[in-house]
């Protein structure tokens, strides 16, 4: 006879939240954010000094020459970010890799500063090239650090905070650099950027020591020797599961519909709704402004609720609606305000759910390479999209509607890819799990030893990969 006092359902063991460990993690997250603060600050420095920078150099430069200050950063990163991710995974490791890339960023900004001081465009351009060799690879290292420290914990929230902090770096530059250039000089504005890059380098060095100390501490507690991860081979990339490649398409198409749109947005809004440049600039800045505050909120929500692919689908669907509004409904000035507010929310929701998804699909030793590929493809898309949009505007006599059709198509493509991921994930759920189940699986994966490199696609799709 059964004991009537015996519970019918076994109680679920709830693990106590370790506040001390959380304080350490989030203190480290602050350092992770500051590793890229300098690079995000100086990335838009030419834009912050525009248009005066065109006449500052001797001789003055053209619009094409000014555009190269950005293009020379983006085009090499179509390959360099992927190489940087591979170097982080296989050659340098996260610690040494982040220090090397932060050093390259600092050297590039120092060269740019010398070009500004000497009023030499070509030296400044060379500095932007060197800066580009390290900038995106440093962002890859940041993503790998975040996944390492927060895997199975507050991963979505951590990624959202790093995104928000990057927007803060850009915002500080756009507000501080023009004032320093006006009150002091262009040279001092560039020097301030170099100081921030050197600060990020020091932060990367300190973070490397802390990460090393934590690895040794954990190895001592588990009474195991620190073991190197199995080697990674380029052919392993081809064995990434299908959702990873679909996420790469989402990365390219969605971010083109945001970043390239913002590059042309002032002209689109002022051209279609016939408003002044000042008001159009305020409207087009809404996505960045909103995402700075909304990203951590969405990160916290996704971290608790889970269902990453559902949030991705909602975000890309909202982005598609945004560009449909901008492309077809021109009856009231409320439309661009509403559309850009929704875009800021969609951008925040996607970032909080998409970037952590790679860590849920792949073993941790592949994350540097995986994020490197994502950043490389993103840079290719962001470098090529303006050329396409510019050609379309030229062919249509600057008809802004046609630019919106391009962004609408990119947003719709990203939404379609998310729907496919959603359906594919139903076979073996990994991205549409509850937050509790994601953390449970992540903990199990972290405890499992990864002894061998990928042998086939099934090994990366196994339970140990999540």
C-alpha positions in Angstrom: 0.0 0.0 0.0 1.3 3.4 -1.0 2.3 5.9 1.7 -0.5 8.6 1.6 2.0 11.1 2.9 4.3 10.7 -0.1 3.9 13.5 -2.6 2.6 12.6 -6.0 5.1 14.9 -7.7 8.7 15.1 -6.8 9.6 18.5 -5.6 11.8 20.6 -8.0 15.1 21.5 -6.6 15.6 25.3 -6.9 19.2 26.3 -6.8 19.9 29.2 -4.5 21.0 32.4 -6.3 24.6 33.1 -5.4 24.7 36.9 -4.8 28.4 37.0 -4.3 29.1 35.2 -7.6 26.6 37.5 -9.3 28.4 40.6 -8.0 31.7 39.3 -9.4 30.1 38.5 -12.7 28.5 41.9 -13.2 31.7 43.6 -12.0 33.5 41.7 -14.7 30.7 42.6 -17.2 31.5 46.3 -16.5 35.1 45.6 -17.5 33.9 43.7 -20.6 31.9 46.7 -21.6 34.8 49.1 -21.3 37.1 47.0 -23.5 35.2 48.3 -26.5 34.2 51.7 -25.2 37.2 53.4 -26.9 36.6 51.7 -30.2 32.9 52.6 -30.2 33.7 56.2 -29.2 36.2 56.8 -32.0 34.3 54.9 -34.8 31.9 57.8 -35.5 34.5 60.5 -34.9 34.6 61.6 -38.6 30.8 61.9 -38.5 31.0 64.0 -35.3 33.5 66.3 -37.0 31.5 66.5 -40.3 31.3 68.7 -42.4 34.2 70.8 -41.0 36.6 67.8 -41.4 36.3 68.1 -45.2 38.0 71.5 -45.2 40.3 70.8 -42.3 42.8 68.7 -44.2 45.3 70.3 -46.6 44.2 70.1 -49.3 40.5 69.8 -48.6 38.9 66.4 -49.3 35.8 65.5 -51.3 32.6 63.6 -50.2 34.1 60.5 -51.7 37.3 60.9 -49.7 35.2 61.5 -46.5 33.3 58.3 -47.2 36.5 56.3 -47.4 37.1 57.1 -43.7 34.3 54.7 -43.0 34.6 52.3 -46.0 38.2 51.6 -45.2 37.1 50.3 -41.8 34.2 48.2 -43.1 35.6 46.4 -46.1 38.6 44.7 -44.5 36.3 43.6 -41.7 34.4 41.5 -44.2 37.3 39.0 -43.6 39.2 40.3 -40.6 36.4 39.8 -38.0 36.1 36.2 -39.1 39.8 35.7 -38.9 39.8 37.4 -35.5 37.2 35.0 -34.2 39.2 32.0 -35.4 42.4 33.5 -33.8 40.5 33.9 -30.5 39.3 30.3 -30.6 42.4 28.5 -31.9 45.6 30.7 -31.6 45.4 33.5 -29.0 42.5 32.6 -26.7 40.1 35.3 -25.4 42.6 37.0 -23.1 45.5 37.5 -25.4 43.3 38.1 -28.3 41.4 41.0 -26.6 44.7 42.6 -25.6 46.1 42.3 -29.1 43.0 43.7 -30.7 42.7 46.5 -28.2 46.3 47.4 -28.9 45.6 47.6 -32.7 42.6 49.8 -32.0 44.8 52.2 -29.9 47.6 52.3 -32.5 45.1 53.0 -35.2 43.6 55.9 -33.3 47.1 57.3 -32.5 47.8 57.3 -36.2 44.5 59.0 -36.9 45.3 61.6 -34.3 48.7 62.3 -35.9 47.0 62.7 -39.2 44.6 65.2 -37.7 47.5 67.1 -36.0 49.5 67.2 -39.2 46.4 67.9 -41.3 47.4 64.9 -43.4 44.4 63.0 -44.8 46.3 60.0 -45.9 47.9 59.4 -42.5 44.4 59.8 -40.9 43.1 57.3 -43.5 45.9 54.8 -42.6 45.0 55.2 -39.0 41.3 54.3 -39.8 42.5 51.2 -41.7 44.6 50.0 -38.7 41.8 50.8 -36.4 39.5 48.7 -38.5 41.8 45.7 -38.3 41.2 45.5 -34.6 37.8 47.1 -34.0 35.5 44.3 -35.0 37.8 41.6 -33.8 37.8 43.3 -30.4 33.9 43.2 -30.5 34.2 39.4 -31.2 36.4 39.0 -28.1 33.9 40.9 -26.1 31.1 38.6 -27.2 33.2 35.5 -26.4 34.0 36.9 -22.9 30.3 37.6 -22.3 29.3 34.1 -23.3 32.0 32.6 -21.2 31.1 34.4 -18.0 27.3 34.4 -18.3 26.6 31.1 -20.0 23.8 29.4 -18.1 23.3 32.5 -16.0 22.1 36.0 -17.1 23.3 35.6 -20.7 20.6 37.5 -22.5 20.8 40.4 -20.0 24.6 40.5 -20.3 24.5 40.8 -24.1 21.8 43.5 -23.9 23.9 45.5 -21.5 27.0 45.3 -23.8 24.8 46.5 -26.7 23.4 49.3 -24.7 26.9 50.4 -23.5 28.1 50.5 -27.1 25.4 52.9 -28.0 26.4 55.0 -25.0 30.0 55.2 -26.4 28.7 56.4 -29.7 26.3 58.9 -28.1 29.1 60.3 -25.9 31.3 60.8 -29.0 28.6 62.6 -30.9 28.0 65.0 -28.0 31.6 65.5 -26.7 33.8 65.5 -29.9 32.1 68.5 -31.7 32.4 70.6 -28.5 36.0 69.7 -27.9 36.8 70.5 -31.5 35.0 73.8 -31.3 36.3 74.9 -27.9 39.8 73.6 -28.2 40.8 72.1 -31.6 40.4 69.1 -33.8 43.7 67.7 -32.5 42.5 67.7 -28.9 39.2 66.0 -30.0 41.3 63.2 -31.6 43.6 63.0 -28.6 40.7 62.5 -26.3 39.6 59.5 -28.5 43.2 58.1 -28.3 43.0 58.4 -24.5 39.8 56.5 -24.4 41.3 53.7 -26.6 44.3 53.5 -24.3 42.0 53.3 -21.3 40.2 50.3 -23.0 43.6 48.7 -23.6 44.5 48.9 -19.9 41.0 47.6 -19.1 41.5 44.6 -21.5 44.9 43.8 -19.8 43.3 43.9 -16.3 40.4 41.8 -17.5 42.8 39.2 -18.8 44.4 38.8 -15.4 41.0 38.6 -13.7 39.8 36.0 -16.1 43.0 34.0 -15.7 42.6 34.1 -11.9 39.0 32.9 -12.1 40.0 30.0 -14.4 42.7 28.9 -11.9 40.3 29.3 -9.0 37.6 27.1 -10.6 40.2 24.5 -11.7 41.5 24.3 -8.1 38.0 24.0 -6.7 37.2 21.1 -9.1 40.6 19.6 -8.4 41.4 19.5 -12.1 44.2 20.8 -14.2 43.4 23.5 -16.7 43.1 21.7 -20.0 43.3 23.2 -23.4 40.2 22.9 -25.6 40.5 20.5 -28.5 41.9 22.1 -31.6 39.5 23.8 -34.0 39.8 23.2 -37.8 38.3 25.5 -40.5 36.3 22.5 -41.8 34.4 22.5 -38.5 32.6 25.7 -39.6 30.9 23.8 -42.4 29.3 21.6 -39.7 27.5 24.4 -37.9 23.8 23.5 -37.7 21.3 25.1 -40.1 19.9 27.6 -37.6 23.3 29.2 -37.2 23.5 30.0 -40.9 20.0 31.3 -40.9 20.9 33.5 -38.0 23.8 34.9 -40.1 21.2 35.9 -42.8 19.1 37.6 -40.1 22.2 39.5 -38.8 22.9 40.9 -42.3 19.4 41.7 -43.4 18.1 43.1 -40.1 21.0 45.3 -39.4 21.0 46.7 -42.9 17.4 47.6 -42.3 18.5 49.5 -39.2 22.0 50.9 -39.7 21.9 51.7 -43.4 18.4 53.1 -43.0 19.7 55.4 -40.3 22.5 56.5 -42.6 19.9 57.6 -45.2 17.0 58.2 -42.8 17.3 62.0 -42.5 17.0 62.3 -46.3 14.1 59.8 -46.4 12.1 61.5 -43.7 12.8 65.1 -44.9 12.2 64.1 -48.5 8.9 62.3 -48.0 7.3 64.3 -45.2 8.9 67.6 -46.2 10.3 68.6 -42.8 13.5 70.3 -41.7 16.8 68.6 -41.3 16.9 69.4 -37.6 13.6 67.6 -36.8 14.4 64.8 -39.2 17.7 64.3 -37.4 15.9 64.1 -34.0 13.5 61.5 -35.4 16.2 59.4 -37.0 18.1 59.3 -33.7 15.2 57.7 -31.8 16.2 54.0 -32.5 19.6 54.6 -30.8 18.2 56.6 -28.0 15.4 54.1 -27.2 17.7 51.1 -27.5 20.1 52.5 -24.9 17.5 52.1 -22.3 15.3 49.4 -23.7 18.1 46.8 -24.4 18.8 45.9 -20.8 15.0 45.7 -20.1 14.5 43.3 -23.0 17.6 41.4 -22.0 16.2 40.9 -18.5 12.8 39.7 -19.9 14.3 37.3 -22.4 16.7 36.0 -19.7 13.7 35.1 -17.4 11.2 34.1 -20.1 13.4 32.4 -22.6 11.8 31.7 -26.1 14.7 33.4 -27.9 13.5 32.5 -31.4 10.0 33.8 -30.6 11.4 37.1 -29.6 13.5 37.2 -32.7 10.4 36.6 -34.9 8.4 39.3 -33.1 11.3 41.8 -33.5 11.8 41.1 -37.2 8.1 41.2 -37.8 7.8 44.5 -36.1 10.7 45.8 -38.2 8.9 44.7 -41.3 5.8 46.6 -40.3 8.0 49.7 -39.6 9.4 49.8 -43.1 5.9 49.1 -44.6 4.6 52.2 -42.7 7.5 54.3 -44.0 7.2 53.0 -47.5 3.4 53.2 -48.0 1.7 55.5 -45.5 2.7 59.2 -45.9 -0.5 60.9 -44.6 0.7 62.2 -41.3 3.9 63.3 -39.6 3.1 60.8 -36.8 4.2 57.9 -39.0 8.0 58.5 -38.9 7.8 59.2 -35.1 5.9 56.0 -34.5 8.0 53.9 -36.9 11.3 55.0 -35.4 10.1 54.4 -31.8 9.0 50.8 -32.8 12.3 50.3 -34.6 14.2 51.2 -31.4 12.2 48.6 -29.5 12.5 45.9 -32.2 16.3 46.6 -32.4 16.6 46.1 -28.6 14.5 42.9 -28.6 16.4 41.3 -31.5 19.8 42.0 -30.0 18.7 40.6 -26.6 17.5 37.4 -28.2 19.7 36.8 -31.3 23.3 37.2 -30.1 22.9 34.8 -27.1 21.3 32.2 -29.4 24.7 31.4 -31.0 25.9 30.4 -27.5 22.8 28.1 -27.2 23.5 26.3 -30.5 27.3 25.8 -30.4 29.9 24.5 -28.0 31.7 27.3 -26.2 35.1 26.6 -27.9 33.5 27.6 -31.3 31.9 30.9 -30.1 34.8 33.2 -31.1 34.7 31.8 -34.6 30.9 31.9 -34.7 30.7 35.5 -33.6 33.6 36.4 -35.9 31.7 35.1 -38.9 28.6 37.0 -37.8 30.5 40.3 -37.5 32.3 39.7 -40.8 29.1 39.1 -42.7 27.5 42.1 -41.0 30.3 44.3 -42.2 30.1 43.0 -45.7 26.3 43.8 -45.7 26.8 47.3 -44.2 29.6 48.1 -46.7 27.6 46.9 -49.7 24.1 48.1 -48.8 24.9 51.9 -49.1 26.3 51.2 -52.6 23.1 49.5 -53.6 20.9 52.2 -52.0 23.0 55.0 -53.6 22.7 53.4 -57.0 18.9 53.0 -56.7 18.5 56.6 -55.6 20.6 57.8 -58.5 18.7 55.7 -61.0 15.3 57.0 -59.6 16.2 60.6 -59.5 16.5 60.5 -55.7 13.1 59.1 -55.1 13.3 58.2 -51.4 10.4 55.6 -51.6 12.6 53.2 -53.5 15.3 53.2 -50.7 12.5 52.3 -48.3 11.5 49.3 -50.5 15.1 48.0 -50.1 14.9 48.2 -46.4 11.4 46.7 -46.4 12.8 43.7 -48.4 15.7 43.3 -45.9 13.4 43.4 -42.9 11.0 40.9 -44.5 13.9 38.6 -45.3 15.0 38.6 -41.7 11.5 37.8 -40.6 11.2 34.9 -43.0 14.4 33.5 -41.8 13.2 33.7 -38.1 10.0 31.8 -39.1 12.1 29.1 -40.7 14.3 28.9 -37.5 11.2 28.7 -35.4 9.8 25.8 -37.4 13.1 24.0 -37.6 13.7 24.4 -33.9 10.5 22.4 -33.2 12.3 19.1 -34.1 14.9 19.5 -31.4 14.0 22.6 -29.3 17.0 24.7 -28.3 15.9 28.3 -29.0 12.3 28.1 -28.0 12.7 26.8 -24.5 11.8 28.5 -21.3 14.4 30.4 -19.4 14.6 27.8 -16.7 15.1 25.0 -19.2 17.8 26.9 -21.1 19.7 27.5 -17.8 19.3 23.9 -16.8 20.7 22.6 -20.1 23.5 25.3 -20.1 24.6 24.1 -16.6 24.7 20.5 -17.8 26.7 21.5 -20.9 29.2 23.5 -18.8 29.8 20.5 -16.5 30.3 18.1 -19.4 33.8 17.8 -20.8 34.3 18.6 -24.4 37.1 16.2 -25.3 37.0 16.0 -29.1 36.5 18.4 -32.0 33.5 18.0 -34.1 33.3 14.8 -36.0 30.1 15.4 -37.7 27.0 17.7 -37.6 25.3 15.4 -35.1 28.0 16.1 -32.5 27.3 19.8 -32.6 23.6 19.2 -32.3 23.9 16.9 -29.3 22.7 17.7 -25.9 26.2 18.5 -24.8 26.3 21.4 -27.3 23.7 23.3 -25.3 
